[in-house]
């Protein structure tokens, strides 16, 4: 029983260590998922902001190109009408619009790859989050299994250990003592009754009555009634 108890204690301790490690790993993993989720939210906000800026630049480029086309048409019309001043002014406005459109084009060309990279990294973060969530689920499952094994080990350790806290050896010793005391009291009572002449005389008288009834039935008495008369005679003489 001692070896079994030690073995169970060692197994239980090892399971407790495993649970602690798994619990720590599970908490760490969940914390990592939460932190990654925060990063993903920030990345989504950044991608949304940059994408909105890119859309605005593309819209401004489209608008600038449209303005350049309009001013170009105005310049042609003014030149055809011989309105040199208006034609020159329209050409200036056309060139400014073209320059603005070119500037937006440059920024769009530079920003578009960056937006694509941000979206790619965001997608990568999402995949990492899914992977971490799966691993966390596995750790939680392993932790629950370890806890169940620990409970089973503790239950096994409580089976057959000292009868649930009852010392049967001591109880048996108490019963032996009580039996010995009862036997001693019975012996004393017998000795006391043997030394009591009234009790002994009554016993002999009972035997004589039994013997007479047996004789009346034609049976042989099993106890000699003379002892009763002898005792009675001794009592009368005294």
C-alpha atoms as one frame of an Amber mdcrd trajectory, in Angstrom:
protein
   0.000   0.000   0.000   2.892   2.348   0.746   4.477   1.859  -2.677   1.109
   2.355  -4.387   0.491   5.560  -2.433   3.908   6.930  -3.377   3.339   6.043
  -7.026  -0.065   7.728  -7.041   1.428  10.793  -5.362   4.142  11.018  -8.030
   1.615  10.601 -10.854  -0.654  13.221  -9.321   2.231  15.675  -8.947   3.287
  15.167 -12.548  -0.283  15.761 -13.735  -0.509  18.951 -11.659   2.704  20.200
 -13.288   1.298  19.380 -16.716  -1.921  21.255 -15.944   0.014  24.294 -14.735
   2.144  24.338 -17.872  -0.858  23.899 -20.151  -2.832  26.542 -18.271   0.032
  29.012 -18.565   0.434  28.170 -22.243  -3.291  28.586 -22.821  -3.372  31.970
 -21.114  -0.275  33.095 -22.992  -1.748  31.928 -26.293  -5.043  33.680 -25.665
  -3.204  36.842 -24.684  -1.206  36.578 -27.901  -4.409  36.191 -29.900  -5.875
  39.277 -28.231  -2.730  41.287 -28.950  -2.698  40.085 -32.535  -6.360  40.975
 -32.858  -5.536  44.507 -31.726  -2.763  44.694 -34.320  -5.173  43.481 -36.984
  -7.686  46.162 -36.043  -4.998  48.834 -36.241  -3.790  47.448 -39.567  -7.353
  47.462 -40.894  -7.725  51.079 -39.868  -4.418  51.941 -41.546  -5.355  50.102
 -44.724  -8.735  51.839 -44.732  -7.123  55.262 -44.253  -4.475  54.725 -46.940
  -7.018  53.198 -49.334  -9.300  56.181 -48.799  -6.378  58.530 -49.485  -5.531
  56.584 -52.623  -9.123  56.768 -53.797  -9.155  60.509 -53.171  -5.920  60.971
 -55.128  -7.269  58.929 -58.013 -10.451  60.995 -57.962  -8.466  64.249 -57.948
  -6.312  62.971 -60.809  -9.438  62.156 -62.791 -10.881  65.571 -62.007  -7.606
  67.361 -62.923  -7.457  65.514 -66.229 -11.044  66.500 -66.861 -10.258  70.146
 -66.066  -7.222  70.046 -68.371  -9.415  68.736 -71.207 -12.008  71.436 -70.586
  -9.413  74.253 -70.549  -7.861  72.860 -73.685 -11.219  73.013 -75.448 -11.752
  76.568 -74.206  -8.298  77.578 -75.485  -9.096  76.193 -78.948 -12.430  77.958
 -79.067 -10.926  81.259 -77.915  -8.084  81.002 -80.451 -10.549  80.213 -83.192
 -12.558  83.280 -82.231  -9.428  85.416 -82.194  -9.660  85.993 -78.464  -5.968
  85.712 -77.763  -6.112  86.810 -74.100  -8.770  84.253 -73.252  -6.941  81.567
 -75.187  -3.686  82.297 -73.320  -5.486  82.216 -69.961  -7.174  78.955 -70.884
  -3.853  77.436 -71.891  -2.319  78.425 -68.539  -5.216  76.849 -66.712  -4.903
  73.759 -68.885  -1.211  73.366 -68.078  -1.829  73.826 -64.349  -4.529  71.159
 -64.431  -2.228  68.805 -66.341   0.565  69.399 -63.808  -1.840  68.712 -60.947
  -3.053  65.548 -62.656   0.557  64.438 -63.195   1.306  65.043 -59.508  -1.675
  62.947 -58.461  -0.629  60.279 -60.929   2.836  60.129 -59.333   1.390  59.787
 -55.836  -1.108  57.175 -56.942   1.652  55.189 -58.606   3.730  55.294 -55.401
   0.881  54.631 -52.993  -0.847  51.774 -54.821   1.936  49.196 -54.175   2.051
  50.244 -50.517  -1.685  49.637 -50.177  -1.270  46.224 -51.787   1.533  45.407
 -49.332  -0.574  46.505 -46.385  -3.456  44.366 -47.564  -1.124  41.401 -47.981
   0.280  41.813 -44.467  -3.211  42.206 -43.088  -4.251  38.965 -44.729  -1.147
  37.306 -43.278  -2.052  38.533 -39.788  -5.534  37.115 -40.172  -4.122  33.716
 -41.120  -1.759  33.822 -38.141  -4.700  34.657 -35.889  -6.660  31.651 -37.164
  -3.625  29.419 -36.604  -3.127  30.762 -33.083  -6.815  30.253 -32.287  -6.571
  26.637 -33.448  -3.467  26.048 -31.327  -5.167  27.668 -28.350  -8.136  25.331
 -28.764  -5.759  22.363 -28.808  -4.014  23.584 -25.649  -7.349  24.063 -23.899
  -8.418  20.545 -24.884  -5.139  19.087 -23.600  -5.557  21.055 -20.386  -9.056
  19.658 -19.836  -7.791  16.114 -20.456  -4.953  16.656 -17.982  -7.399  17.978
 -15.377  -9.636  14.945 -15.873  -6.634  12.642 -15.469  -5.653  14.505 -12.329
  -9.123  14.065 -10.838  -9.000  10.357 -11.696  -5.580  10.032 -10.045  -6.823
  11.762  -6.896  -9.874   9.487  -6.794  -7.631   6.445  -7.256  -5.394   7.669
  -4.467  -8.355   7.838  -2.071  -9.504   4.283  -2.801  -8.475   1.759  -0.154
  -6.484   4.204   1.968  -7.184   3.411   5.641 -10.852   2.672   4.966 -11.743
   6.293   4.502 -10.003   7.366   7.711 -11.184   4.419   9.896  -8.509   2.571
  11.908  -9.845  -0.996  11.770  -6.853  -2.391  13.693  -7.684  -0.217  16.688
 -11.387  -1.089  16.437 -10.549  -4.778  16.422  -8.283  -4.289  19.422 -11.138
  -2.541  21.287 -13.522  -5.407  20.497 -10.927  -7.928  21.733 -10.638  -5.946
  24.959 -14.426  -5.841  25.375 -14.704  -9.594  24.777 -11.961 -10.280  27.311
 -13.693  -8.053  29.861 -17.027  -9.780  29.264 -15.418 -13.197  29.719 -13.793
 -12.068  32.964 -17.112 -10.725  34.283 -18.854 -13.978  33.397 -16.197 -15.951
  35.191 -16.549 -13.782  38.290 -20.324 -14.164  38.217 -19.964 -17.954  37.990
 -17.530 -18.040  40.889 -19.847 -15.819  42.911 -22.866 -18.006  42.252 -20.845
 -21.135  43.089 -20.039 -19.710  46.505 -23.701 -18.827  47.234 -25.336 -21.759
  49.148 -28.894 -20.560  48.462 -28.280 -20.436  44.730 -26.585 -23.829  44.815
 -29.411 -25.367  46.881 -32.008 -24.068  44.448 -30.046 -25.589  41.621 -29.906
 -28.966  43.334 -33.623 -28.811  44.162 -34.360 -28.152  40.533 -32.302 -31.175
  39.575 -34.171 -33.380  42.090 -37.538 -32.263  40.683 -36.356 -33.081  37.222
 -35.161 -36.510  38.396 -38.469 -37.377  40.034 -40.446 -36.456  36.959 -38.133
 -38.571  34.815 -38.657 -41.556  37.169 -42.416 -41.106  36.942 -42.041 -41.460
  33.202 -39.927 -44.562  33.597 -36.765 -42.819  32.578 -33.369 -42.878  34.197
 -32.553 -39.601  36.062 -29.452 -37.862  34.761 -28.681 -36.077  38.026 -28.510
 -37.668  41.458 -30.960 -35.783  43.705 -29.116 -36.878  46.840 -26.809 -33.897
  46.563 -29.757 -31.609  47.140 -30.775 -33.469  50.317 -27.218 -33.396  51.528
 -26.988 -29.669  51.042 -30.377 -29.211  52.740 -29.262 -31.314  55.665 -26.082
 -29.302  56.034 -28.093 -26.096  55.986 -30.541 -27.407  58.688 -27.684 -28.548
  60.868 -26.129 -25.148  60.747
